[in-house]
Amino acid sequence: MDPKRFLFCSLDAALIADLAWQVHEEGHDVRYYIEAESDGEIGNGFVPKTDDWRADVEWADVVVFDDVWVGSDVGTGELARELRERGKAVVGGTPNTDSLEEDRGYAMQILEEHGVNTIEHHVFHDFDEGIRHVRKNPAPYVIKPLGEVQNVKRLLYVGNEDDGSDVVDVLGAYEKAWGYRMKGFQLQRKVEGVEIAVCGFFDGEGFIDRVNFNFEHKKLFPGNIGPSTGEMGTSMFWAGHNKLFEETLGKLEGWLAEEGYVGSIDLNCIVNGDGIHPLEFTPRFGYPTIALQEESFESGTGEFLHDLAHGDDPELEVHDGYQVGVRIVLPPFPFDDERTYDECSRNAAVVFDADSHEGVHLEDVKRVDGQWRVAGDNGMPLVVTGKGETMQEARERCYDRIGDVVMPNMYYRDDVGERWIEGDGDRLHAWSYLGPA
C-alpha cells in the first residue's frame, strides 16, 4: 500500500499514542491531536502532532477517534457521523453506539432486542431506591456507576454477601462521597463463571472474519485483589466466528450496519455451564487491549485501519497462538495525588537493559533527545507484550521483556495469563463455547 494520511484524535485523555506510532513507523503520514493540556506531551518525539484537528480533516485519508468521550461528555460518535456525512473515512462510532458505554441500561436493551440473553439488571437514579431494591431482593450484586463518573474505575463494586448487605453499605457511602457526580448506577446480579470479552472489528457493513477473545485483569494486585483500575493487563487469542461470537456480537451485526459503525467493539461476558451473560460494552478501542492486538498483527496496521474505514474488505493476518500484555505503572496510580506523582514519577527516565524495544508499547511517555521519559500525570507509561504458541510461552516472553525495563518505583501484576492456564481455558472448551458456531 502507498503511504496514507492518518489523523488520530484524543478529545479527552490521550490514549492512542501507541497506535499512531505504529502506523507512523510503517511509513504512513501521521498527525496526532491531544485535547487535554495535562496530556499534551504524551507521544512527543514519537509521532508528529497537530494543534487543530478540525483544520487537518481535509488533509487526512482516515480520521481515527480513540474514545467515546469529549471531555466529560460522550460525543465522538456524533463527530464521526458528521464527518462521514461529509464523505470522510472515519474509525469511530455513532451517537447510539457511544451510548452503549455511557448508558448501561440502554446497552442491555439493545442486547435484549436482538435476542441476546442478559443478566437481571436495574438502573437507578436515586440511591435510596436502589437500597430498597436490594433489601427487598437480597442477593449479591455488582454496582456499576453511570455517566462520566464510571471512568473512576475503583467505584465499580462486586458484592460478596448473599443478603446484599455489603452492597447496601457501599451505596450509602457512594451517596455521601459521589452523589453530586453520579448520574445513576446499574445494579446487576452477580454471576459466577469465566469472564471473557468478545472483540470484533466492524467495517461499516459487517465483522471481519477474525475475532479476538481476551481476558481482562482489572484489579491492581495479583490474585485479583485491591482497587479496580482501567486494566492492569490482558491475555488473549484469535479465532473465527465461533459459538461465543455468534451468540453475542454476531447478533448485533445488522444493527451495527444500520448505524454505520466502524472500528473495534468489545462485549465483556461471564460464561458458565448455564449460558452466556453479557456484562458491558466497549464500543471503541480497548486500552491496553489495542496494544496487545498490535503485538499479534502480522499484516500492516495502517493498511488494516485504512481498509476498515473505507469498507474495502479489510484483511487481517494475526498470530495463531496466544498473547499477553502487562501495564507498567508508577505511583500513585490508580489514585490522584499530585505531590506523590511529582516526587516519584513526573518526567522519570525509562531505561532499557536491552537494545531492542520489541514488545514495548507507549502509553504516557515522550522522547526527549533519544531518552524515553514519563509524560502526562496518570502514571501509566508503558505496556509490555509477548506472544507464543501457548499461554505459558506468551507469559514468559512478556515477563522477560519486562525484566529489561528499568524505572524506579514501577509496579505491575505478575499473574496475567495464569487464569487460562489454571482452568479457564479447559472450562470454556468443556462448555463448547470456543468450537464452531
Buried (B, 14 or more C-beta within 10 A) or exposed (E): EEEBBBBBBBBBBBBBBBBBBBBBEBEBBBBBBBBBEEBBBBBBBBBEBBEEBEEBBEEBBBBBBBBBBBEEEBBBBBBBBEBBEEEBBBBBBBBBBBBBBBBBBBBBBBBEEBEBEBBEBBBBEEBEEBBEBBEEEBBBBBBBBBBBBBBBBBBBBBBEBEEBBBBBBBBEEBBEEBEEBBEBBBBBBBBEBBBBBBBBBBBBEBBBEBBBBBBBBBBBBBEBEBBBBBBBBBBBBBBEBBBBBBBBBBBBBEBBBEBBBBBBBBBBBBBBEEBBBBBBBBBBBBBBBBBBBBBBBEEBBBBBBBBBBBBEEBEBEBBEBBBBBBBBBBBBBBEEEEEBBEEBBBEBEBEBEEEEBEBBBBBBBBBEEEEBBBBBBBBBBBBBBBBBEEBBBBBBBBBEBBEBBEBEEBBBBEBBBBBBBEEBBEBBEEBEBBEEE
